[in-house]
Amino acid sequence: MTIRLDRERFVATMKEQATIGATDGGGLHRLALSDDDKEIRDWFATQMEAEGLDIRIDEFGNMFGRRAGTDPDAKPVLVGSHLDSQPYGGIYDGALGVIGALELIRTLNDEDVETVHPVEIVNWTNEEGSRFQPAMQGSGVWAGAHSLEGEYAKTDANGKVFEAELDRIGYRGDVPAEPQEAYEAYLELHVEQGPYLEENEKEVGVVTGIVGFTWGAVTFYGEADHSGPTPMHYRKDALVAAADVITQIRRIPSTLGERTVGTTGYVDVKPNSINIIPDEVTFTWGFRDPSDEIIEEAYQRVLQEAEWAAEREGIDWEWEERMRAPAVEFADQCVDAVQAAADALGLDSMRIFSGAGHDATHMHSVCDTGMVFAPSENGKSHNESEYTSWDDCYAAASTLANAAVTLAGGDVE
């Protein structure tokens, strides 16, 4: 038997959350620890209170709400995602997973479904990593991948300190930011953020794992000079070296693997004047692939390209790897539960590897983990044009709910 979510309520709730931090372009600008983040957190807490959940907030701002199971010794099943957004991002990324988890709880309450295991829902702090880096910060601290004090000290582009901003919005809780007990499983619903489900005309994705990735930055140090009278052979142009490496970041993936991708998403040029030869340029790299060996090769290749570019231009350079995450393969019990739920609902599904990192990356080290994907139109995400139809959102949320009930030992009539 399957449980059926209230489609009208689910869609209305998705639309309601999208009004907090809404942009003129129909997206979201709800950055971690901003005033809009506080507002959506307050809203989410109110929704959990209405369902009678036992709410706790840990010292990193991660929000949990628990519905008791019939066996006090059974390990909880955790379900959720994040409510922060990219700058001018879409309304589905992250939020779909949290609202899907909330609607699961509402449906269990509506239908008086008892589960052997407690069911817990979560909103992770700063999954996006757009204001404070790294990404998946809250789940990373909770799972032990990052130190609490180290992440408290992180600053945004305006020098605002994470710990102070968490205090400012009133969401530093008193519960330690770590598991207080063993967990049975973790499930996360997300939009695919890629084109594969749509290209294959599938309604839902059964996620089998997540790519590994490396993020980092290179800085070149040249010499500023007048762009007019300085002969070309006198120049030590940091931007020329950076441009050479950025071009290679685009080209390296095609020499490595079918699923390898590489991106430079940030460049800082100093002094950034039309009439001055740039003397300092910082830019980022990002490589992703299902193979950890390929990720390591991409990392080594970009450092080699940077060294060669510095030698050609006669300048100094340095680098910093800011984040490394190994590829993740999800547990059979979670993948099987998601597949069984999709099949029971009569949905056309496919197994798929995630090309983006998610909080499930860190949760994999805590307990058995799985994910559900909804199709993304044209594979678009991290911008206001991100779109997933309500039918596809509902299908994926229903898959999540039924998989969670299976893992929690639910008694559905």
Secondary structure as UniProt FT lines:
FT   HELIX           7..17
FT   TURN            18..21
FT   TURN            24..25
FT   TURN            32..33
FT   HELIX           35..50
FT   TURN            51..52
FT   STRAND          54..58
FT   TURN            59..60
FT   STRAND          63..67
FT   TURN            72..73
FT   STRAND          77..82
FT   TURN            87..88
FT   TURN            93..94
FT   HELIX           95..110
FT   TURN            111..112
FT   STRAND          119..124
FT   HELIX           137..142
FT   TURN            143..144
FT   HELIX           148..152
FT   TURN            157..158
FT   HELIX           162..168
FT   TURN            169..170
FT   STRAND          185..191
FT   HELIX           196..199
FT   TURN            200..201
FT   STRAND          204..210
FT   STRAND          212..221
FT   TURN            227..229
FT   HELIX           232..234
FT   HELIX           238..251
FT   HELIX           252..255
FT   TURN            258..259
FT   STRAND          261..263
FT   STRAND          267..270
FT   TURN            274..275
FT   STRAND          280..289
FT   HELIX           292..313
FT   STRAND          316..325
FT   STRAND          328..329
FT   HELIX           332..344
FT   TURN            345..346
FT   STRAND          349..354
FT   HELIX           360..363
FT   TURN            364..366
FT   STRAND          368..374
FT   HELIX           377..379
FT   TURN            384..385
FT   HELIX           390..408
//
